[in-house]
Amino acid sequence: MNIVKYIFWLVAFLMGVIAAYVVPEETMSTGAKFIFVGAWGAVLGFVFYTVCKRQIESIENDFNEALNRPQPKVPQFVSVRPQEEKKPDLPPGAIPAAQAFKQPVPPSIKKLDAAALKVGFPLESWNAFKLAVIRNRPFTEVIDTMQKLLPELFPDASGVLYMYGGVQTELSQIFRFGPNVISDETVTPAECASFNTGDIVVTDYSSPELSSGCTHLHHRPKGIAICAPIEGLEEHFGILTVQTDKLPEYETKEYWQAKVSIISAAFGLYVANQDLNIRFEQHSIRDVLTGLFNRRYMEESLNREITAAVRHKSPIGIAMLYPDAIPAVQKAQGRHAVEQLFWELGQRLPSYIRGEDIPCRYSDDVFCVIMPGADLQITRNRAERIRNEISQLQIAYGEGILATTLSMGVAVMPTHANDVGSLIYTAEASLQMAMQAGGNRVVLADALVR
């Protein structure tokens, strides 16, 4: 309601202002107009204030009347005493439940509880293994903690941890524990049922219904054997096998299966994480196709090696190479054949250089080799060896053969350059001269000066 009155007051005030404005100055001077507008606003303000005050007083009176109005009586609730519970009828000799817990525990139950308490859990060894896994410690450290944990977790049992080696068709023994040899040092994945099922497999050799199991356990096919796959992120890394002639008293087969499951799951996730870290590091510095170091790593390495060369006053050589057959292979067999040729070069190039040399893929079609400590003569000899080895290479591809010669440019610091930029530039320029001269040759940066 107040807002409506305010709008009304505002409209009335504006009308007074407009009226003062339209009156000619001959009738009312400018000063008189200001006085009229001020007086008009004051009158309207007093009227607005009076009306609002009366409305507020009316609201306060209504509120006071509501407070003084008599309140209705609230009903009082009376508590009712519950009826006494009726005791159930018990057969003769029966003991009420409340008194049953007060009876002495029979000796047989006491003996069972005492024996059950002896079934402990190796918390110290488990914590060491758990922390090593959570903190992503090195593989050897995790294996050491695992070797200590398993004999304590599975007393009087024997076991083996298998993992893949260089190939995916053979599992190698990482370590074994326990008093007995239960399997060979190397097995194939197909010999373990857990690999085929992708889940834990429990083999009870005492069961007459045993129809299948893990054939790699032929050294000791007795008792109970539990095999669990070491998996993580949908990849298979190995197998954990535990075998015991007889389960400890008060421990069940299901309890041992749960323990094997916990260990294999934790270790599988750890190995998967390690594998991801290795792949990330390799992809960040390696060329995906050839496996050689990429351009970014090449530049970082060259900066690092040149800094060391300047500090020790030693030379550093660089050779850039281009496969001459790329245009012909591209035209005759397609880009996939060119990529196959690049992959073959990436696999063979490291075998033609020293261990401290750094082979890289410089660009799409150009490779380079950084040779720390190599002067001009050594760098030239190694470049000639690479060119000669590659020129004799015959690669089977479909029904044809992939073969190529190399154009190579060689530059050495400090003979041809004094910094990274000039060293790369002179090597590239030398490579261009070798390509323009017909290929299948090594051109030294000396030719640039001539």
MARVOFI-280763 format. One line per field, with one value per residue (C-alpha): residue number from 0; chain; x, y, z. Coordinates in Angstrom, 1 decimal, padded with zeros to 4 digits. Example, Ala and Ser with C-alpha at 12.3 -4.5 7.8 and 13.67 -1.06 7.14 Angstrom:
2
marro = c(0  1)
numar = c(A  A)
east = c(012.3  013.7)
north = c(-004.5  -001.1)
up = c(007.8  007.1)
end
This chain:
450
marro = c(0  1  2  3  4  5  6  7  8  9  10  11  12  13  14  15  16  17  18  19  20  21  22  23  24  25  26  27  28  29  30  31  32  33  34  35  36  37  38  39  40  41  42  43  44  45  46  47  48  49  50  51  52  53  54  55  56  57  58  59  60  61  62  63  64  65  66  67  68  69  70  71  72  73  74  75  76  77  78  79  80  81  82  83  84  85  86  87  88  89  90  91  92  93  94  95  96  97  98  99  100  101  102  103  104  105  106  107  108  109  110  111  112  113  114  115  116  117  118  119  120  121  122  123  124  125  126  127  128  129  130  131  132  133  134  135  136  137  138  139  140  141  142  143  144  145  146  147  148  149  150  151  152  153  154  155  156  157  158  159  160  161  162  163  164  165  166  167  168  169  170  171  172  173  174  175  176  177  178  179  180  181  182  183  184  185  186  187  188  189  190  191  192  193  194  195  196  197  198  199  200  201  202  203  204  205  206  207  208  209  210  211  212  213  214  215  216  217  218  219  220  221  222  223  224  225  226  227  228  229  230  231  232  233  234  235  236  237  238  239  240  241  242  243  244  245  246  247  248  249  250  251  252  253  254  255  256  257  258  259  260  261  262  263  264  265  266  267  268  269  270  271  272  273  274  275  276  277  278  279  280  281  282  283  284  285  286  287  288  289  290  291  292  293  294  295  296  297  298  299  300  301  302  303  304  305  306  307  308  309  310  311  312  313  314  315  316  317  318  319  320  321  322  323  324  325  326  327  328  329  330  331  332  333  334  335  336  337  338  339  340  341  342  343  344  345  346  347  348  349  350  351  352  353  354  355  356  357  358  359  360  361  362  363  364  365  366  367  368  369  370  371  372  373  374  375  376  377  378  379  380  381  382  383  384  385  386  387  388  389  390  391  392  393  394  395  396  397  398  399  400  401  402  403  404  405  406  407  408  409  410  411  412  413  414  415  416  417  418  419  420  421  422  423  424  425  426  427  428  429  430  431  432  433  434  435  436  437  438  439  440  441  442  443  444  445  446  447  448  449)
numar = c(A  A  A  A  A  A  A  A  A  A  A  A  A  A  A  A  A  A  A  A  A  A  A  A  A  A  A  A  A  A  A  A  A  A  A  A  A  A  A  A  A  A  A  A  A  A  A  A  A  A  A  A  A  A  A  A  A  A  A  A  A  A  A  A  A  A  A  A  A  A  A  A  A  A  A  A  A  A  A  A  A  A  A  A  A  A  A  A  A  A  A  A  A  A  A  A  A  A  A  A  A  A  A  A  A  A  A  A  A  A  A  A  A  A  A  A  A  A  A  A  A  A  A  A  A  A  A  A  A  A  A  A  A  A  A  A  A  A  A  A  A  A  A  A  A  A  A  A  A  A  A  A  A  A  A  A  A  A  A  A  A  A  A  A  A  A  A  A  A  A  A  A  A  A  A  A  A  A  A  A  A  A  A  A  A  A  A  A  A  A  A  A  A  A  A  A  A  A  A  A  A  A  A  A  A  A  A  A  A  A  A  A  A  A  A  A  A  A  A  A  A  A  A  A  A  A  A  A  A  A  A  A  A  A  A  A  A  A  A  A  A  A  A  A  A  A  A  A  A  A  A  A  A  A  A  A  A  A  A  A  A  A  A  A  A  A  A  A  A  A  A  A  A  A  A  A  A  A  A  A  A  A  A  A  A  A  A  A  A  A  A  A  A  A  A  A  A  A  A  A  A  A  A  A  A  A  A  A  A  A  A  A  A  A  A  A  A  A  A  A  A  A  A  A  A  A  A  A  A  A  A  A  A  A  A  A  A  A  A  A  A  A  A  A  A  A  A  A  A  A  A  A  A  A  A  A  A  A  A  A  A  A  A  A  A  A  A  A  A  A  A  A  A  A  A  A  A  A  A  A  A  A  A  A  A  A  A  A  A  A  A  A  A  A  A  A  A  A  A  A  A  A  A  A  A  A  A  A  A  A  A  A  A  A  A  A  A  A  A  A  A  A  A  A  A  A  A  A  A  A  A  A  A  A  A  A  A  A  A  A  A  A  A  A  A  A  A  A  A  A)
east = c(000.0  002.9  004.4  001.2  001.0  004.7  004.0  001.0  003.2  005.9  003.5  001.9  005.3  006.4  003.2  004.0  007.5  006.1  003.5  006.2  008.4  005.6  004.6  006.2  008.9  006.8  004.2  006.6  010.3  012.9  013.5  009.7  009.5  012.2  010.4  007.1  008.7  010.2  007.0  005.0  007.4  007.2  003.4  003.2  005.9  003.9  000.8  002.6  004.1  000.8  -001.0  001.8  001.9  -001.8  -001.4  001.4  -000.6  -003.5  -001.2  000.2  -003.3  -004.3  -001.2  -001.7  -005.3  -004.2  -001.7  -004.3  -006.8  -007.3  -005.5  -007.3  -006.6  -004.0  -005.1  -002.9  -001.6  -001.6  001.1  -000.2  001.9  002.6  001.2  003.6  005.0  003.7  006.5  006.4  005.7  008.9  009.2  010.6  014.3  014.6  016.6  015.3  017.3  018.4  019.9  021.5  024.2  025.1  025.8  029.5  031.0  031.7  035.4  035.1  033.9  036.8  039.2  037.8  038.0  041.6  042.6  040.8  042.7  045.9  044.9  046.6  047.2  050.8  050.0  053.6  054.4  051.0  051.6  055.0  053.5  050.6  052.7  055.1  052.1  050.3  053.5  054.3  057.8  060.2  059.3  062.2  061.1  057.5  058.7  060.8  057.9  055.7  058.3  058.2  054.4  053.3  055.0  053.5  050.1  050.0  051.8  053.2  052.2  054.2  053.8  055.1  054.7  054.9  055.1  055.7  059.2  060.2  057.4  053.7  053.8  055.8  055.5  058.8  059.2  059.9  060.2  058.9  058.3  057.5  059.1  058.0  058.5  055.1  055.7  058.4  060.4  058.7  055.2  052.8  049.7  047.5  048.8  047.0  043.2  043.1  044.4  041.6  038.8  040.2  039.4  040.7  040.7  040.7  041.7  040.9  042.9  041.1  037.8  036.7  034.8  038.0  037.9  040.2  042.7  046.1  048.4  051.5  051.1  052.3  055.2  052.8  049.2  047.8  045.9  044.5  045.9  044.7  045.7  044.9  045.6  047.7  045.6  044.9  043.3  042.1  045.7  047.2  050.6  051.1  049.8  050.1  049.8  049.5  049.4  049.1  048.9  046.5  044.7  045.6  043.1  040.2  041.0  038.7  039.3  037.2  039.4  042.5  040.9  040.0  043.6  044.9  042.4  043.4  047.1  046.7  044.3  046.6  049.7  047.9  046.8  050.4  051.9  049.3  050.2  053.9  053.2  051.3  054.1  056.6  054.4  053.9  057.6  058.4  055.7  056.8  060.4  059.9  058.7  055.6  056.4  060.1  060.7  063.6  063.8  061.6  062.5  061.8  064.1  066.7  066.9  067.0  069.8  071.8  071.6  072.7  075.5  076.8  076.9  079.0  081.2  082.0  082.7  085.0  086.4  085.4  083.9  080.4  079.3  075.9  074.8  071.5  070.3  067.5  066.4  066.8  064.1  061.2  059.7  059.9  058.5  055.7  054.8  055.0  053.8  052.1  052.6  052.2  055.3  057.2  056.2  057.3  060.7  060.9  060.1  062.8  065.3  064.3  064.9  068.3  069.9  070.8  072.8  075.1  076.2  077.6  075.5  076.1  075.0  071.5  069.4  066.4  063.7  064.3  061.4  058.9  061.6  064.9  066.7  069.7  072.3  074.0  077.5  079.0  082.8  083.2  085.5  085.2  087.0  085.1  081.7  082.5  083.5  080.3  078.2  079.9  079.2  075.5  075.2  076.9  074.8  071.5  072.4  072.7  069.4  066.7  063.3  060.5  057.2  054.3  055.5  058.2  061.4  062.0  065.6  067.1  070.4  071.0  072.0  073.9  075.1  077.8  078.7  081.0  081.4  083.7  085.0  081.9  079.7  079.8  076.3  073.2  071.5  074.6  075.4  071.9  072.0  075.3  074.2  071.0  072.8  075.3  072.3  070.8  074.1  074.2  070.6  071.2  074.4  072.4  072.2  074.0  076.8  078.1  078.8  080.8  080.1  083.6  081.9  079.8  083.0  084.3)
north = c(000.0  002.4  002.0  003.1  006.2  006.9  006.7  008.9  011.5  011.3  011.9  014.9  016.4  015.9  017.6  020.6  020.8  020.6  023.3  025.6  025.0  025.8  029.1  032.0  034.0  037.1  035.6  033.9  034.6  031.8  032.3  032.2  028.9  027.3  028.6  027.1  023.7  023.6  024.5  022.1  019.2  020.1  020.1  016.7  015.2  016.3  014.7  011.5  011.3  011.9  009.2  006.6  007.4  006.7  003.4  002.3  003.2  001.1  -001.9  -001.6  -001.4  -004.6  -006.4  -005.3  -006.5  -009.9  -010.2  -009.3  -011.8  -014.8  -018.0  -021.4  -024.0  -026.6  -030.1  -031.9  -035.3  -037.9  -040.6  -044.1  -046.7  -049.7  -053.0  -055.4  -057.8  -061.3  -063.8  -066.5  -070.0  -072.1  -075.9  -077.6  -077.2  -074.3  -071.2  -067.7  -065.8  -063.1  -065.7  -067.7  -065.1  -065.3  -069.1  -070.2  -070.8  -074.5  -075.5  -076.7  -073.2  -071.6  -073.9  -073.0  -069.2  -069.5  -071.4  -068.9  -066.1  -067.8  -067.3  -063.9  -061.5  -060.3  -056.6  -055.4  -057.2  -056.2  -052.6  -052.6  -054.1  -051.8  -048.6  -049.7  -050.2  -047.0  -044.9  -046.4  -047.5  -049.2  -052.7  -054.4  -052.8  -054.0  -057.5  -057.6  -056.7  -059.2  -062.0  -061.4  -061.1  -064.2  -066.9  -065.2  -064.8  -068.4  -070.5  -073.9  -073.2  -072.9  -070.5  -068.8  -065.4  -065.5  -062.5  -061.9  -061.5  -060.3  -062.1  -062.5  -066.3  -067.2  -066.5  -066.4  -067.0  -063.8  -065.6  -068.6  -069.3  -072.2  -075.6  -077.3  -076.8  -076.8  -075.7  -075.0  -071.8  -070.9  -071.8  -070.8  -068.8  -071.6  -074.0  -071.9  -072.0  -068.6  -067.1  -068.7  -067.7  -064.3  -065.1  -066.9  -070.7  -073.1  -076.7  -079.2  -082.3  -084.3  -083.8  -086.9  -084.5  -082.8  -082.6  -079.8  -077.5  -075.8  -078.2  -076.3  -077.6  -081.1  -081.1  -081.3  -082.1  -082.5  -080.6  -077.3  -074.9  -071.3  -069.4  -065.8  -063.6  -060.5  -058.0  -054.2  -051.9  -054.8  -056.1  -059.4  -059.2  -062.5  -065.2  -065.8  -069.4  -070.7  -074.4  -076.2  -079.8  -079.0  -075.9  -074.7  -075.5  -073.0  -071.5  -072.2  -072.5  -069.4  -067.4  -068.3  -067.5  -064.0  -063.4  -064.5  -062.2  -059.2  -059.6  -060.2  -057.3  -054.8  -056.0  -056.0  -052.4  -051.5  -053.2  -051.5  -048.1  -048.8  -049.8  -046.6  -044.5  -046.2  -045.8  -042.1  -041.5  -043.3  -041.6  -038.2  -038.7  -041.4  -041.3  -043.5  -045.1  -045.7  -046.0  -043.5  -040.3  -037.6  -034.0  -032.5  -034.9  -034.5  -030.7  -031.1  -033.7  -031.6  -028.6  -030.7  -032.4  -029.2  -027.6  -030.6  -030.4  -026.7  -027.4  -030.3  -028.8  -031.9  -032.2  -033.3  -034.6  -034.8  -036.8  -036.3  -038.9  -039.1  -042.4  -041.8  -044.4  -042.5  -041.0  -044.3  -046.4  -043.8  -043.9  -047.7  -049.1  -046.3  -044.5  -047.6  -049.1  -045.9  -046.2  -049.8  -048.7  -046.0  -048.6  -050.9  -048.1  -047.2  -050.8  -051.2  -047.8  -048.2  -051.3  -049.4  -046.7  -046.6  -046.9  -043.2  -042.0  -040.6  -041.7  -039.5  -038.8  -035.2  -034.7  -036.8  -038.1  -037.1  -038.9  -037.8  -039.2  -037.1  -038.4  -036.9  -036.8  -037.6  -035.4  -035.0  -038.2  -040.4  -038.8  -039.4  -043.0  -043.8  -042.0  -044.1  -047.3  -046.4  -045.6  -048.9  -051.1  -049.6  -049.8  -053.6  -054.0  -056.0  -055.9  -058.2  -056.4  -058.3  -059.7  -057.1  -055.9  -052.6  -051.2  -047.8  -045.8  -042.8  -039.2  -038.0  -034.6  -034.4  -031.4  -031.2  -028.6  -026.7  -027.4  -026.2  -024.5  -022.9  -023.4  -025.5  -023.5  -023.3  -027.0  -028.1  -025.6  -026.8  -030.5  -029.8  -027.8  -030.7  -033.1  -031.0  -031.0  -034.8  -035.1  -032.7  -034.6  -037.7  -039.3  -042.4  -040.3  -038.6  -034.8  -033.0  -029.4  -028.6  -028.5  -025.5  -023.4  -024.4)
up = c(000.0  000.9  -002.5  -004.2  -002.0  -002.8  -006.5  -006.2  -004.3  -006.9  -009.7  -007.9  -007.3  -010.9  -012.0  -009.8  -011.3  -014.9  -014.1  -012.7  -015.8  -018.4  -016.7  -018.6  -016.8  -017.3  -015.0  -012.5  -012.2  -012.0  -008.3  -007.6  -009.6  -007.3  -004.2  -005.5  -006.3  -002.8  -001.1  -003.2  -002.3  001.4  001.4  -000.5  001.9  005.0  003.6  002.7  006.2  007.9  005.9  006.5  010.2  010.6  008.8  011.0  014.2  012.9  012.4  015.9  017.4  015.6  016.8  020.5  020.4  019.1  022.0  024.6  023.2  025.6  024.4  024.0  026.7  025.7  026.6  029.2  028.5  031.2  031.2  031.4  033.3  031.0  032.0  033.5  030.8  031.1  031.4  028.8  029.8  029.6  029.5  032.6  032.9  030.5  031.4  030.6  028.0  030.5  032.7  029.9  029.4  033.0  032.8  032.8  029.4  028.7  028.6  025.0  023.9  025.8  024.0  020.6  021.3  022.5  019.4  017.2  018.8  017.7  014.0  013.7  010.8  010.0  010.5  010.4  007.1  005.6  006.5  004.9  001.7  001.7  002.1  -000.6  -003.0  -002.0  -002.2  -005.6  -004.4  -006.9  -008.1  -006.3  -002.9  -003.4  -004.3  -001.1  001.1  -000.7  -000.3  003.5  003.7  001.9  004.1  007.2  005.6  004.4  007.0  005.9  002.3  -000.9  -003.7  -006.8  -008.4  -012.2  -014.5  -018.2  -019.3  -022.8  -024.6  -023.9  -024.4  -021.4  -017.6  -015.6  -011.9  -010.0  -006.6  -004.8  -001.1  001.2  001.7  -001.5  -005.2  -006.8  -010.4  -013.0  -013.3  -016.5  -017.6  -020.4  -019.6  -021.0  -018.3  -015.6  -015.4  -013.9  -017.1  -019.1  -016.7  -015.7  -012.0  -009.0  -009.4  -006.4  -007.0  -004.3  -005.1  -002.3  -004.1  -006.1  -008.5  -009.6  -013.4  -014.3  -012.7  -013.3  -015.1  -014.2  -010.6  -011.6  -009.0  -006.1  -007.0  -003.5  -000.9  -002.0  -004.7  -005.3  -008.5  -009.0  -012.1  -011.6  -013.5  -013.7  -016.1  -018.3  -018.8  -017.6  -016.0  -014.2  -011.8  -008.1  -007.0  -003.4  -002.5  000.9  001.8  004.6  005.8  009.3  012.0  012.3  008.8  005.8  002.1  001.6  004.0  002.1  -001.2  000.2  001.3  -002.1  -003.8  -001.7  -002.4  -006.1  -006.6  -004.7  -006.6  -009.9  -009.5  -008.5  -011.6  -013.8  -012.4  -012.9  -016.5  -017.1  -015.7  -018.0  -021.1  -020.3  -019.9  -023.1  -025.1  -023.8  -025.1  -027.8  -031.3  -031.5  -034.9  -034.7  -031.0  -031.3  -029.2  -030.5  -031.6  -028.2  -026.4  -029.1  -028.6  -024.8  -025.0  -027.5  -025.2  -022.3  -024.2  -025.6  -022.2  -020.9  -024.0  -023.5  -019.8  -020.5  -023.8  -025.7  -029.2  -030.1  -033.5  -035.1  -038.2  -040.0  -042.4  -045.0  -046.7  -050.4  -051.4  -049.7  -052.9  -054.9  -052.1  -051.5  -055.2  -055.7  -052.4  -050.5  -047.2  -045.1  -046.8  -046.0  -042.3  -042.3  -043.6  -040.9  -038.3  -039.6  -039.5  -035.9  -034.8  -036.5  -036.1  -032.3  -033.1  -035.4  -032.8  -029.3  -026.2  -025.3  -028.7  -029.0  -032.1  -032.8  -035.3  -036.2  -038.6  -040.6  -043.0  -041.3  -038.6  -036.6  -034.2  -031.5  -030.8  -027.5  -027.4  -031.2  -033.2  -037.0  -037.9  -035.5  -036.5  -040.2  -039.7  -037.7  -040.4  -043.1  -041.1  -040.7  -044.5  -045.4  -043.1  -044.2  -047.9  -047.6  -045.8  -047.5  -045.8  -046.9  -047.3  -048.8  -052.1  -052.5  -050.9  -049.1  -049.5  -049.4  -049.3  -047.1  -047.7  -044.6  -043.4  -040.6  -038.5  -035.4  -032.6  -032.3  -035.8  -037.6  -035.0  -031.5  -030.3  -030.7  -033.5  -035.7  -035.2  -036.3  -039.2  -040.6  -040.3  -042.1  -044.8  -045.3  -045.6  -048.3  -050.2  -050.0  -051.3  -054.1  -055.1  -055.8  -052.3  -050.9  -049.5  -046.4  -046.8  -044.1  -043.1  -044.5  -047.9  -046.8  -046.3  -049.7)
end
